[in-house]
Amino acid sequence: RLRAFNRLQVVLQHLKMSKQTDSTAEVLLEKKGGAGIITLNRPKALNALNLSMIQQIYPQIKTWEQDPETFLIIIKGTGGKAFCAGGDIRAITEAGKVGDRLLQDFFRGEYTLNNAIGTCKKPYVALIDGITMGGGVGVSIHGHFRVATEKTVFAMPETAIGLFPDVGGGYFLPRLSGKIGYYLALTGCRLKGRDVLKVGIATHFVESEKLPALEKDLIALKSPSKEKIADLLNSYHMKCTIDQEKEFALDEHMEKINSLFSANSMEEIVKKLKQDGSPFAMKQLETINKMSPTSLKLTLRQLREGASMSLQEVLRMEYRLSQACMKGHDFYEGVRAVLIDKDQSPKWKPAALEEVSDEFVDSCFKPLGNDDLKL
């Protein structure tokens, strides 16, 4: 009887899914062959994640994980411009101004989803074609395979809006080679195309126009193992010649990045940049000077601590930080300056690194008791 019930559940699930494939839904959840396919479908908003999308994707991943007929999960975006440009920051800002519960629910839901992807037992393939930033990195980086294209633009630009590189940034950024993760986190530097592969954010590189064929081949695989999926991705990757000869954009600066960003404090990093005095160092200094001083200090500590934590511990720490930022000034000011008024001149409070006390930074990392994130 239990079997019949399970079968009924699967049938109902499929019926529910076929309803959701209407083109107005913000996220499309479909089963094709042995593949569960998640399509982020807010092209006008560059597929930014909102809470209702998160609340649809999470249970679907959990269902597919348990379903013996689902062998892999594919996630992609519509519209050709972006895979996913981040979380729905505007909605969060509006909620913050009126003290809405969304401030807890959004981050809790998002990080729980990031963890579900990081622990997913089924092979998870993210097609990160186009802009992939912030929350978009969170729904791709923790999966087994990330396929970048010549259109991919990766960044964790949070320090520019009074936040920190969340969605598990404290886990994956310090694990990139050398100090490149610290550099990407503090400066919000954008990486394009093959560079996303070279730095280790992507696992494969395929030209954008080949993605539909790749997806079709993935769907056609008969009860595929992780190895079979890897073989298929490798065969596409090997055939792709776009920008093959191109040097890694940061190649000539890697030595500097590794030494300048290895300092133990933000003040020390700034001092090292000033002492170095090279055009590259001066450019980084200029960028860092535009960022929220509070965000910079939180981010540096987040990465230093996250380097030796599990993904679950990192997400718990980041949830605490997210709630601290929601109570502060800089996030709302950053969103105003960058996204709403677009005057690009935020007035940070405090305005200088020296004014952000260690006590304040400590307080942002304190446990929240019953309100902590439970994974």
C-alpha positions in Angstrom: 0.0 0.0 0.0 2.9 2.3 0.8 4.2 1.7 -2.7 0.9 2.7 -4.3 0.9 5.8 -2.1 4.4 6.8 -3.2 3.4 6.2 -6.8 0.4 8.5 -6.4 2.7 11.1 -4.9 5.0 11.0 -7.9 2.0 11.3 -10.2 0.6 14.3 -8.3 4.1 15.8 -8.3 4.2 15.5 -12.1 0.7 17.1 -12.4 1.8 19.9 -10.1 4.9 20.4 -12.2 3.1 20.5 -15.6 1.0 23.3 -14.1 4.1 25.2 -13.2 5.6 25.2 -16.7 3.5 28.1 -17.7 5.8 30.9 -19.0 4.7 33.4 -16.3 5.9 31.4 -13.4 9.1 32.9 -11.8 10.7 29.5 -11.6 9.9 26.5 -13.8 10.3 23.0 -12.4 10.1 20.1 -14.9 11.1 16.5 -15.2 12.6 15.5 -18.6 13.8 12.0 -18.9 15.9 11.2 -15.8 16.6 14.9 -15.2 14.9 17.4 -12.9 15.2 20.8 -14.5 15.0 24.1 -12.6 14.7 27.2 -14.8 15.0 30.6 -13.2 12.4 32.6 -15.1 12.5 36.3 -14.2 14.5 37.6 -17.2 13.5 41.2 -16.7 15.0 41.0 -13.1 18.0 39.1 -14.5 16.6 36.0 -12.7 17.2 37.5 -9.3 16.0 35.1 -6.6 13.0 36.0 -4.4 11.6 34.2 -1.5 8.8 32.5 -3.4 11.3 31.0 -5.9 13.4 29.8 -3.0 10.4 28.2 -1.4 9.5 26.4 -4.6 13.1 25.2 -5.5 14.0 23.8 -2.0 11.2 21.2 -1.6 11.6 20.2 -5.3 15.3 19.4 -4.9 14.5 17.4 -1.8 11.8 15.5 -3.7 14.1 14.7 -6.6 16.8 13.6 -4.3 14.5 10.9 -3.0 13.1 9.9 -6.4 14.7 6.8 -7.8 13.7 7.9 -11.3 15.6 11.2 -11.1 19.3 10.9 -11.8 20.5 14.4 -12.0 19.4 18.0 -11.5 20.0 20.8 -13.9 19.6 24.5 -13.1 19.6 27.3 -15.7 18.3 30.8 -16.3 16.1 32.3 -19.1 16.6 35.4 -21.2 20.1 35.0 -22.4 21.6 37.8 -20.2 21.9 36.2 -16.8 21.9 32.9 -15.0 21.0 34.7 -11.8 22.2 38.2 -10.9 21.7 37.7 -7.1 19.0 37.8 -4.4 16.1 40.2 -4.7 17.8 43.0 -2.8 15.0 45.6 -3.4 12.4 43.4 -1.7 14.7 42.9 1.3 15.4 46.6 1.5 11.6 47.4 1.5 11.0 44.8 4.2 13.9 46.1 6.3 12.4 49.6 6.4 9.1 48.4 7.8 10.6 45.6 10.0 9.0 42.8 8.0 9.7 39.1 8.7 11.1 38.7 5.2 14.5 39.8 6.7 14.6 36.5 8.6 12.7 34.3 6.2 14.6 35.3 3.0 18.1 34.6 4.4 17.0 31.5 6.3 15.4 30.2 3.2 18.2 31.1 0.9 21.0 29.6 3.1 18.9 26.4 3.7 18.6 26.1 -0.1 22.4 26.6 -0.5 23.0 23.8 2.0 20.5 21.5 0.2 22.5 22.0 -3.0 25.8 21.5 -1.1 24.6 18.2 0.4 22.6 17.0 -2.6 23.1 13.3 -3.3 22.1 13.6 -6.9 24.6 15.1 -9.4 23.7 18.8 -9.7 24.7 20.7 -12.9 24.5 24.5 -13.0 24.6 26.1 -16.4 26.0 29.5 -15.4 25.5 31.3 -18.7 25.6 35.1 -18.4 25.6 37.2 -15.2 26.2 35.0 -12.1 26.5 37.1 -8.9 25.7 36.8 -5.2 22.6 34.6 -4.8 23.2 33.2 -8.3 26.6 31.9 -7.1 24.8 30.4 -4.1 22.6 28.2 -6.2 25.4 27.0 -8.4 28.8 26.9 -6.7 27.8 24.3 -4.0 26.7 21.8 -6.7 28.9 19.1 -8.3 29.3 20.8 -11.7 29.3 24.4 -12.9 29.4 25.0 -16.6 30.6 28.5 -17.6 30.5 30.1 -21.1 32.0 33.0 -22.8 29.1 35.1 -21.5 29.6 34.2 -17.9 30.3 37.2 -15.6 31.0 36.2 -12.0 31.2 38.6 -9.0 30.5 38.8 -5.3 29.9 42.5 -5.2 28.3 42.7 -1.7 30.9 45.0 0.0 29.7 47.8 -2.3 26.2 47.7 -0.9 27.0 47.3 2.8 26.7 43.5 2.9 29.2 40.7 2.8 29.7 37.8 0.2 27.2 35.4 1.7 25.5 32.3 0.3 28.5 30.3 1.6 31.1 32.8 0.4 32.9 32.2 3.7 33.2 28.6 2.6 34.2 28.6 -1.1 36.2 31.9 -1.3 39.0 31.1 1.1 39.3 27.7 -0.5 40.2 29.1 -3.9 44.0 29.1 -4.6 46.2 31.6 -2.9 44.4 34.7 -1.7 42.3 35.2 -4.8 39.1 34.5 -2.9 39.9 37.3 -0.4 40.7 39.6 -3.3 37.4 38.8 -5.1 35.4 39.2 -1.8 36.9 42.5 -0.8 37.0 44.3 -4.2 34.0 42.7 -5.9 36.2 42.2 -8.9 34.4 40.7 -11.9 35.7 37.6 -13.7 34.5 36.8 -17.2 34.4 33.7 -19.4 37.3 31.3 -19.1 38.6 33.2 -16.1 35.7 31.9 -14.1 37.0 28.3 -14.9 40.6 29.2 -14.3 39.9 30.5 -10.8 37.9 27.4 -9.9 34.4 28.8 -9.7 33.4 26.8 -12.8 34.3 23.1 -13.4 33.7 23.2 -17.2 33.7 25.7 -20.0 31.4 25.3 -23.0 30.3 27.9 -25.6 26.9 29.4 -24.9 25.3 28.2 -28.1 26.2 24.6 -27.3 24.2 24.6 -24.0 20.9 23.4 -25.5 22.7 20.4 -27.1 24.5 19.7 -23.9 21.3 19.8 -21.9 19.6 17.5 -24.4 22.5 15.0 -24.1 22.4 15.2 -20.3 18.7 14.4 -20.4 19.2 11.5 -22.8 21.8 9.8 -20.5 20.4 6.4 -19.3 20.5 6.1 -15.5 23.7 8.2 -15.4 26.3 8.1 -12.7 28.3 11.1 -11.6 31.2 9.7 -13.8 29.0 9.5 -16.9 27.9 13.0 -16.4 31.5 14.2 -15.9 32.5 12.3 -19.1 29.8 14.1 -21.1 30.7 17.5 -19.7 34.4 16.8 -20.3 33.7 15.9 -24.0 32.0 19.3 -24.5 34.6 21.1 -22.6 37.5 19.6 -24.6 35.8 20.5 -27.9 35.4 24.2 -26.9 38.1 26.3 -28.4 36.8 29.8 -27.6 39.5 31.9 -25.8 41.6 28.8 -25.4 44.8 30.8 -25.8 43.8 33.7 -23.6 45.8 34.2 -20.5 44.1 34.4 -17.1 43.3 38.1 -16.6 44.8 38.2 -13.2 47.9 36.1 -14.0 50.4 38.9 -13.9 49.0 40.2 -10.6 48.7 36.9 -8.7 51.9 37.3 -6.8 50.8 40.7 -5.6 47.3 39.5 -4.8 48.7 36.6 -2.7 51.0 38.9 -0.7 48.9 42.0 -0.4 45.7 40.2 0.6 47.4 37.9 3.1 47.4 40.5 5.9 45.4 39.8 9.1 43.5 43.1 9.2 41.8 45.5 6.7 44.1 48.3 8.0 47.1 46.2 7.2 45.8 45.3 3.7 45.4 49.1 3.0 48.8 49.8 4.4 50.4 47.1 2.2 48.6 48.5 -0.9 49.8 52.0 -0.2 53.4 50.8 0.4 53.3 48.7 -2.8 52.3 51.8 -4.9 52.1 49.9 -8.2 49.3 50.9 -10.6 47.5 47.6 -9.8 47.8 48.2 -6.0 46.6 51.8 -6.4 43.6 50.7 -8.4 42.6 48.1 -5.7 43.1 50.8 -3.0 40.7 53.1 -4.9 38.1 50.3 -5.1 38.4 49.3 -1.4 38.0 53.0 -0.4 34.6 53.0 -2.0 33.3 50.0 -0.1 31.5 50.0 3.2 34.2 49.9 6.0 32.0 47.8 8.1 31.4 45.3 5.3 35.1 45.0 4.6 35.9 44.1 8.2 33.0 41.6 8.5 34.1 40.0 5.2 37.7 39.6 6.1 36.8 37.9 9.3 34.1 35.8 7.7 36.6 34.4 5.2 39.4 33.9 7.8 37.0 32.0 10.0 35.2 30.2 7.2 38.5 28.7 5.9 38.4 26.0 8.6 34.6 25.6 8.9 32.1 23.2 7.3 29.6 24.6 4.9 26.9 24.3 7.6 29.0 26.2 10.1 29.7 28.9 7.6 26.0 29.3 6.7 25.1 29.6 10.4 27.8 32.3 10.8 26.5 34.1 7.7 23.0 34.1 8.9 24.1 35.9 12.1 26.0 38.4 9.9 23.0 38.9 7.7 20.8 39.8 10.6 23.4 42.2 12.0 23.6 43.9 8.6 19.8 44.2 8.4 19.9 46.1 11.7 22.6 48.5 10.6 22.9 51.5 8.4 25.2 50.7 5.5 23.1 48.1 3.7 20.2 50.4 3.2 22.5 53.3 2.3 24.4 51.0 -0.2 21.3 49.8 -1.9 20.1 53.4 -2.1 23.3 54.6 -3.7 23.9 51.7 -6.1 20.5 50.4 -7.0 17.8 53.0 -6.3 19.1 56.6 -6.7 22.2 55.2 -8.6 24.3 58.3 -7.5 27.1 55.8 -6.6 28.1 57.9 -3.6 27.0 56.1 -0.4 27.6 57.8 2.9 28.9 55.0 5.1 28.6 55.1 8.8 31.2 54.7 10.2 33.0 56.2 7.3 36.5 54.9 8.0 38.0 51.5 8.8 39.6 52.8 12.0 36.1 53.7 13.3 34.7 50.1 13.0 35.6 48.7 16.4 36.7 45.1 17.1 33.9 44.9 19.7 31.3 45.8 17.1 32.7 43.2 14.6 32.6 40.6 17.4 29.0 41.4 18.2 27.9 40.7 14.6 29.3 37.1 15.0 27.5 36.3 18.3 25.1 33.4 18.4 21.4 34.2 18.1 20.1 31.5 20.5 16.8 30.2 19.4 16.9 32.4 16.3 20.1 30.8 14.9 19.9 29.1 11.5 19.1 25.4 11.9 20.4 23.1 9.2 
